């Protein structure tokens, strides 16, 4: 008895724009634990980064408060920031009605 062959649907590949790709790369670099610990990161411009996308992302970063940008000779950009003070930290508020009590066992 032969096995019934299932027709596999072709995988749908989602294409992201150059702006989205660059934004994700920059965000990933900034949020990396090493960058967060040292509070700086250097972002290198890749050959695949278009002029318009690069300028737009750099413009968005330049509008960010407490972020120092240094444009390097090799077209990279070094971002530096200060650690947030306890007053600036975002606190998560928990509604006590939503807290579930642990099981008694």
LOLOMI-984614 format. One record per residue (C-alpha): x, y, z; residue in three letters. Coordinates in steps of 0.5 Angstrom, whole numbers. Layout:
<atoms>
     x     y     z residu
     X     Y     Z    ALA
...
</atoms>
This chain:
<atoms>
     x     y     z residu
     0     0     0    UNK
     3     7    -2    UNK
     3    13     2    UNK
    -2    18     0    UNK
     3    24    -2    UNK
     1    31     1    UNK
     2    37    -3    UNK
     6    42     1    UNK
     4    49     0    UNK
    10    53    -2    UNK
    13    57     3    UNK
    11    64     3    UNK
    17    68     4    UNK
    16    75     7    UNK
    20    81     4    UNK
    22    86     8    UNK
    24    93     6    UNK
    31    96     6    UNK
    28   101    11    UNK
    25    95    16    UNK
    32    91    15    UNK
    36    97    17    UNK
    32    99    23    UNK
    32    91    25    UNK
    39    91    25    UNK
    40    98    28    UNK
    35    96    34    UNK
    39    89    35    UNK
    45    92    36    UNK
    43    97    41    UNK
    39    92    45    UNK
    45    87    45    UNK
    47    86    52    UNK
    54    88    51    UNK
    52    95    48    UNK
    47    96    54    UNK
    53    94    59    UNK
    58    99    55    UNK
    53   104    53    UNK
    55   105    46    UNK
    55   101    40    UNK
    58   103    33    UNK
    54   101    27    UNK
    57   100    20    UNK
    54   102    14    UNK
    53    96     9    UNK
    53    96     2    UNK
    46    94     2    UNK
    44   100     6    UNK
    41   105     1    UNK
    42   112     2    UNK
    35   114     3    UNK
    34   108     8    UNK
    41   110    12    UNK
    39   118    12    UNK
    32   116    15    UNK
    35   112    20    UNK
    40   116    22    UNK
    35   122    22    UNK
    31   118    27    UNK
    37   117    32    UNK
    39   124    32    UNK
    32   126    34    UNK
    32   121    40    UNK
    34   125    47    UNK
    40   123    51    UNK
    43   119    45    UNK
    50   122    42    UNK
    52   121    35    UNK
    59   121    32    UNK
    60   120    25    UNK
    66   116    24    UNK
    71   117    17    UNK
    69   110    15    UNK
    62   112    15    UNK
    60   108    21    UNK
    56   112    27    UNK
    58   111    34    UNK
    52   112    39    UNK
    53   113    46    UNK
    48   114    52    UNK
    48   115    59    UNK
    45   110    64    UNK
    38   111    66    UNK
    37   114    73    UNK
    32   111    77    UNK
    27   116    76    UNK
    27   115    69    UNK
    26   108    69    UNK
    19   105    66    UNK
    16   102    72    UNK
    11    96    70    UNK
     4    97    74    UNK
     1    91    76    UNK
    -7    91    78    UNK
    -7    87    84    UNK
   -14    84    82    UNK
   -10    80    76    UNK
    -5    77    81    UNK
    -6    69    81    UNK
    -5    66    87    UNK
     0    60    87    UNK
    -3    53    88    UNK
    -2    51    95    UNK
     2    45    93    UNK
</atoms>
